[in-house]
Amino acid sequence: MARNVISIETGVWKTGALVPRSGIYAVRHSEHRLPREVTLIEGQQFPRCAGCESPVFFRLRRRLDKATASRPFHIQLYQLPVLDEASQAG
């Protein structure tokens, strides 16, 4: 039986999955305007949208090197803020 293996570089992950590699991830979510990219650390969960329960999709854009990813202090991102379009215009 063939296994469906997805490369880390080409894979797409969604809210709730574990981050496979520390790096900068592109964010895709059709329901709300969210930040375009986020930095996530290996082993954390991919964050959810603060405005709804629909999944957010992520694609690895750039890996973080081991030295950067292993710094002792990290902020864990549980949800992504919905960006208000009116505040972005000014």
C-alpha positions in Angstrom: 0.0 0.0 0.0 1.4 3.4 -1.0 1.8 6.1 1.6 1.0 9.7 0.9 4.1 11.6 2.0 4.1 15.4 2.0 7.3 17.3 1.9 7.7 19.9 4.6 8.5 22.6 2.0 5.4 21.9 -0.1 3.0 20.8 2.6 0.0 22.7 3.8 -1.1 22.5 7.4 -4.2 23.8 9.2 -5.3 24.9 12.6 -4.6 22.4 15.4 -1.9 20.4 13.7 1.6 20.4 15.2 4.2 22.7 13.6 6.7 20.3 11.9 9.6 22.8 11.7 10.4 26.2 13.2 10.0 28.9 10.5 8.0 31.6 8.9 4.7 30.4 7.6 2.4 32.0 5.0 -1.2 32.3 6.3 -4.3 31.6 4.2 -7.9 32.2 5.5 -10.8 33.2 3.3 -13.2 34.2 6.1 -11.2 37.1 7.6 -8.1 39.2 6.9 -5.3 37.8 9.0 -1.5 38.6 9.1 0.1 37.3 5.9 3.0 35.5 7.7 3.7 34.3 11.2 6.8 32.8 12.9 6.0 29.5 14.6 8.2 27.1 16.6 8.4 23.4 16.0 6.1 21.3 18.3 3.6 24.1 18.9 0.1 23.9 17.4 -0.9 26.0 14.4 -3.0 28.8 15.7 -6.7 29.5 15.0 -8.5 32.6 13.8 -9.7 34.9 16.6 -12.8 35.7 14.7 -14.3 32.3 13.8 -13.9 28.5 14.1 -13.0 27.9 10.4 -9.6 26.5 9.9 -6.6 28.6 8.9 -4.1 27.1 6.4 -0.3 27.5 6.7 2.6 26.9 4.3 6.3 27.0 5.2 8.0 30.0 3.6 11.4 30.0 5.3 13.0 27.8 7.9 14.6 29.2 11.1 18.1 28.0 11.9 18.5 25.9 15.0 20.2 28.7 17.0 17.3 31.1 16.4 14.6 28.5 17.1 16.3 27.3 20.3 16.4 30.6 22.2 15.1 30.2 25.7 12.1 32.6 25.5 9.2 32.1 23.1 5.8 33.5 22.8 3.2 30.8 21.8 0.6 32.1 19.4 -2.8 30.5 20.1 -4.9 32.6 17.8 -4.4 35.0 14.9 -5.9 38.5 15.2 -8.4 39.6 12.6 -7.0 42.7 11.0 -9.5 45.6 10.7 -9.3 46.9 7.1 -10.3 50.5 8.2 -7.4 50.7 10.5 -5.0 49.6 7.8 -6.0 52.3 5.4 -4.7 55.2 7.5 
